[in-house]
């Protein structure tokens, strides 16, 4: 069965960007001089007659041919011809307008036969110094290489097997044109007949110019070369039909950022200035060193500056590596919006993680936010960050990430507590379920005394850090639903899906803005759900419906989880006060997720709607806990959720917040895509549709003839359309040139404008040097990092049971002849 043809068949080698003069004709009618590469061949060429290669070509299956593009200027751009196209065999006397056209034709012929070509030599004329001779040869020309040992440290590259092939095409300048003076068609090796293998030949493994623009688009959304090839395979109908492999794609995408890497900072600052023209509140600052190289950088967009006053009650800050070619630590500021969603509140880069650089970064953050300090901040346990916060963010609550601390504890104490399970369980319980600082310190003292670890240096160091990570010290501070920098960690993980360690800062910023678009779209989806959709209530409490109509949907779901947990508790009355009553809420059985096995005291003032639980969830998360809700149901106060417990930051956005939403859209609603985007969209659709059509048209010779007939008609119609468009464009240019000439004669000389200080400073900025980094962590991230974990015990090499090794194994000791230590350990 004939091969299903790729979509290049249907475009017939017509470049959508080419001018009418560049279009080619593949028809050779009787009585007319044949055409090669868009230029007629001299009549004497017909005397050469058919050759063995002509007969061989007729016997071959018609396949797609990848050609060198006339617009490539020696680069890797190509165009394709129909699968039925058979290039004319070169002959002595054949004429071409340029040596590039000669190479192009020889490369077409080479693909049809099944070999690759290269330029062997060229020569300049002694009289005028211009090139007057080219020799194009088979890629297997040259003496066979002698086998030699490859040095250990040298990369063992795959080399082409040389066979001293004599096939060649020589062209010499003949007046204004180029003439074939020698053609050798015999090869000393087997040529490649299988079409799927021809694309691996070097001179044919190229990417068409039109597809490069499509690959640019795919690369902008951070698709890898492998994923790009998967998409191209779908468009062509099969990956075997794609006229190139993944290597040219990876090479091409690698070159896309070369220019950005050279002029990275100047282009980035120029891009910032372009953004400021449309977004005047876009803010950026940078710091230069003595050599005018960027040392620190910070930016934040207008939307983040607008919403920051609403969400400055808690931010997460952490640095991440492997995001740019300079290895500069990336330092994003992450906030939490009304949907419990992480949002970007600015991003910075620092040369190194020193307190001086963090002070500069925090000062720029305050400058952008009009001096408004964050109320609470959570960071990694870093001395430089801690110092900078004390200098800049005076009076705010600073909390260390508990995960990082507990990972260090796991490394230091994991082995120590392996045989002390009671100590490990009590250690976790003291940290997790101490409600006040006083209770924590009392329980800690009892723990270290009971287990005899009061003098352990690791426990002493951990106790000294208690005010920075133990939850009891932050019960009354707003850190919604977090004890770690997981917001920053999660953002950094998503960010690294968009960027690459070798990216320029320009590309990083563009990908950063794409991530911002993703956040905006998610926020829009949440807003739509809150306005237009609803969910089934869990119970029949009127206050649950009130919360559904008041809070955003994600926060309602968190409230609903608390409401469900009231079924895990029971309540008893333990006293009465002047303000109300005191209740004990205790678990019915076992442990309750997030609250453990302990009981909780709730003070209720029914008259004023006040329910104070010692877990303080209303203070740290902004919603009532299951203990308070249990007491409310116990007292029958389920009609209304107290108004003073409704936190505005979790509520549905009021109209006055929705109205000033960022309206600076590049494409307002209802506006069509740009011509470039529409063209790429049509290109992809046509590729997919023609590939599907080709499956049926390749079924037989009759359907193949139908395809070729319509394809030739399309070629002719498109050529006529291009010529008409070119003529019309030429007329418009002539008329415009005449108008501009008249206008220029009447206008006065323009006075150059002076550059402002910011522009001058931007022009001075240079790319930063490579930063010295701390390196990647030596081990994989462990799960369950908020508590001290029990280390995994090794298994005995004899009985495969934990708790002992082969030296003390009872099975081995009972059979010493069968299980010898020498045999086990060697």
LINKA-V892651 format. One record per backbone hydrogen bond with DSSP energy under -0.5 kcal/mol. NH is the residue of the N-H (numbers start at 0). CO is the residue of the C=O. Records with the same first field share a line. If there is no record, write none. Layout:
NH = CO ; CO
This chain:
8 = 5
9 = 6
10 = 6
11 = 7
12 = 7
13 = 10
14 = 12
15 = 13
17 = 14
21 = 18
22 = 18 ; 19
31 = 28
35 = 38
38 = 35
40 = 33
44 = 41
45 = 42
46 = 43
47 = 44
48 = 45
54 = 50
55 = 51
56 = 52
57 = 53
58 = 54
59 = 55 ; 56
62 = 82
64 = 80
66 = 64 ; 78
68 = 76
71 = 68
74 = 71
77 = 206
78 = 66
80 = 64
84 = 81
86 = 84
92 = 179
93 = 90
95 = 177
101 = 97
102 = 98
103 = 99
104 = 100
105 = 101
106 = 102
107 = 103
108 = 104
109 = 105
110 = 106
111 = 107
112 = 108
113 = 109
114 = 109
117 = 136
119 = 117 ; 134
120 = 134
122 = 132
124 = 129
128 = 124
131 = 122
132 = 122
133 = 170
134 = 120
135 = 168
136 = 117
137 = 166
138 = 115
140 = 137
153 = 150
156 = 154
161 = 159
162 = 139
163 = 139 ; 141
164 = 139
167 = 183
168 = 135
169 = 181
170 = 133
171 = 178
172 = 131
173 = 176
176 = 173
177 = 95
178 = 171
179 = 93
180 = 169 ; 178
181 = 169
183 = 167
184 = 182
191 = 113
192 = 190
196 = 193
197 = 193 ; 194
198 = 194
199 = 196
200 = 197
203 = 200
204 = 200 ; 201
205 = 203 ; 242
206 = 75
208 = 77
211 = 207
212 = 208
213 = 209
214 = 210
215 = 211
216 = 212
217 = 213
218 = 214
219 = 215
220 = 216 ; 217
221 = 218
222 = 217
227 = 223
228 = 224
229 = 225
230 = 226
231 = 227
232 = 228
233 = 229
234 = 230
235 = 231
236 = 232
240 = 237
241 = 237 ; 238
248 = 244
249 = 245
250 = 246
251 = 247
252 = 248
253 = 249
254 = 250
255 = 251
256 = 252 ; 253
257 = 254
258 = 254
260 = 256
261 = 257
262 = 258
263 = 260
266 = 262
267 = 263
268 = 264
269 = 265
270 = 266
271 = 267
272 = 268
273 = 269
274 = 270
275 = 271
276 = 272
277 = 273 ; 274
278 = 274
281 = 278
282 = 299
284 = 297
286 = 295
288 = 292
291 = 288
293 = 765
294 = 286
295 = 286
296 = 348
297 = 284
298 = 346
299 = 282
304 = 300
305 = 301
306 = 302
307 = 303
309 = 306
310 = 306 ; 307
313 = 310
314 = 375
315 = 333
316 = 377
317 = 331
319 = 329
324 = 502
326 = 323
328 = 349
329 = 319
330 = 347
331 = 317
332 = 345
333 = 315 ; 331
334 = 342
335 = 313
336 = 340
339 = 336
342 = 334
344 = 332 ; 345
346 = 298
347 = 330
348 = 296
349 = 328
350 = 294
353 = 351
357 = 353
358 = 354
359 = 355
360 = 356
361 = 357
362 = 358
363 = 359
364 = 360
365 = 361
366 = 362
367 = 363
368 = 364
369 = 366
370 = 365
371 = 368
372 = 370
374 = 311
375 = 311
376 = 396
377 = 314
378 = 398
379 = 316
381 = 379
385 = 381
386 = 382
387 = 383
388 = 384
389 = 385
390 = 386
391 = 387
392 = 388
393 = 391
395 = 392
396 = 374
397 = 395
398 = 376
399 = 467
400 = 378
401 = 482
404 = 400
405 = 401
406 = 402
407 = 403
408 = 404
409 = 405
410 = 406
411 = 407
412 = 408
413 = 409
416 = 412
417 = 414
419 = 416
423 = 419
424 = 420
425 = 421
426 = 422
427 = 423
428 = 424
429 = 425
430 = 426
431 = 427
432 = 428
433 = 429
434 = 432
439 = 435
440 = 436
441 = 437
442 = 438
443 = 439
444 = 440
445 = 441
446 = 442
447 = 443
448 = 444
449 = 445
450 = 446
451 = 448
452 = 447
453 = 447
455 = 452
459 = 455
460 = 456
461 = 457
462 = 458
463 = 459
464 = 460 ; 461
465 = 462
467 = 464
468 = 464 ; 465
469 = 465
472 = 469
473 = 470
474 = 471
476 = 473
478 = 476 ; 619
481 = 478
488 = 484
489 = 485
490 = 486
491 = 487
492 = 488
493 = 489
494 = 490
495 = 491
496 = 493
497 = 493 ; 494
498 = 494
502 = 499
507 = 503
508 = 504
509 = 505
510 = 506
511 = 507
512 = 508
513 = 509
514 = 510
515 = 511
516 = 512
517 = 513
518 = 514
519 = 515
520 = 516
521 = 517
522 = 518
523 = 519
524 = 520
525 = 521
526 = 522
527 = 523
528 = 524
529 = 525
530 = 526
531 = 527
532 = 528
542 = 637
543 = 540
544 = 540
545 = 541
546 = 542
547 = 543
548 = 544
549 = 545 ; 546
550 = 546
551 = 649
555 = 551
556 = 552
557 = 553
558 = 554
559 = 555
560 = 556
561 = 557
562 = 558
563 = 559
564 = 560
565 = 562
566 = 563
567 = 564
568 = 565
569 = 585
571 = 583
573 = 581
574 = 581
576 = 579
580 = 603
581 = 574
582 = 601
583 = 571
584 = 582 ; 599
585 = 569 ; 583
587 = 567
591 = 595
594 = 591
595 = 591
597 = 594
599 = 584
601 = 582
602 = 611
603 = 580 ; 601
604 = 609
607 = 604
608 = 604 ; 605
609 = 604
611 = 602
612 = 610
613 = 600
615 = 612
618 = 615
619 = 615
620 = 616
621 = 616
622 = 616
628 = 624
629 = 625
630 = 626
631 = 627
632 = 628
633 = 629
634 = 630
635 = 632
636 = 631
637 = 635
644 = 641
645 = 642
646 = 644
647 = 645
649 = 646
650 = 647
651 = 549
656 = 653
657 = 653
658 = 654
659 = 655
660 = 657
664 = 662
670 = 667
677 = 673
678 = 674
679 = 675
680 = 676
681 = 677
682 = 678
683 = 679
684 = 680
685 = 681
686 = 682
687 = 683
688 = 684
689 = 685
690 = 686
691 = 687
692 = 688
693 = 689
694 = 690 ; 691
695 = 691 ; 692
696 = 692
697 = 693
698 = 695
703 = 699
704 = 700
705 = 701
706 = 702
707 = 703
708 = 704
709 = 705
710 = 706
711 = 707
712 = 708
713 = 709
714 = 710
715 = 711
716 = 712
717 = 713
718 = 714
719 = 715
720 = 716
721 = 717
722 = 718
723 = 719
724 = 720
725 = 721
726 = 722
727 = 723
728 = 724
729 = 725
730 = 726
731 = 727
732 = 728
733 = 729
734 = 730
735 = 731
736 = 732
737 = 733
738 = 734
739 = 735
740 = 736
741 = 737
742 = 738
743 = 739
744 = 740
745 = 741
746 = 742
751 = 749
759 = 755
760 = 756
761 = 757
762 = 758
763 = 759
764 = 760 ; 761
765 = 291
770 = 325
772 = 770
786 = 783
788 = 786
790 = 788
795 = 800
799 = 795
802 = 793
807 = 804
808 = 804
812 = 808
813 = 809
814 = 810 ; 811
815 = 812
818 = 814
819 = 817
823 = 819
824 = 820
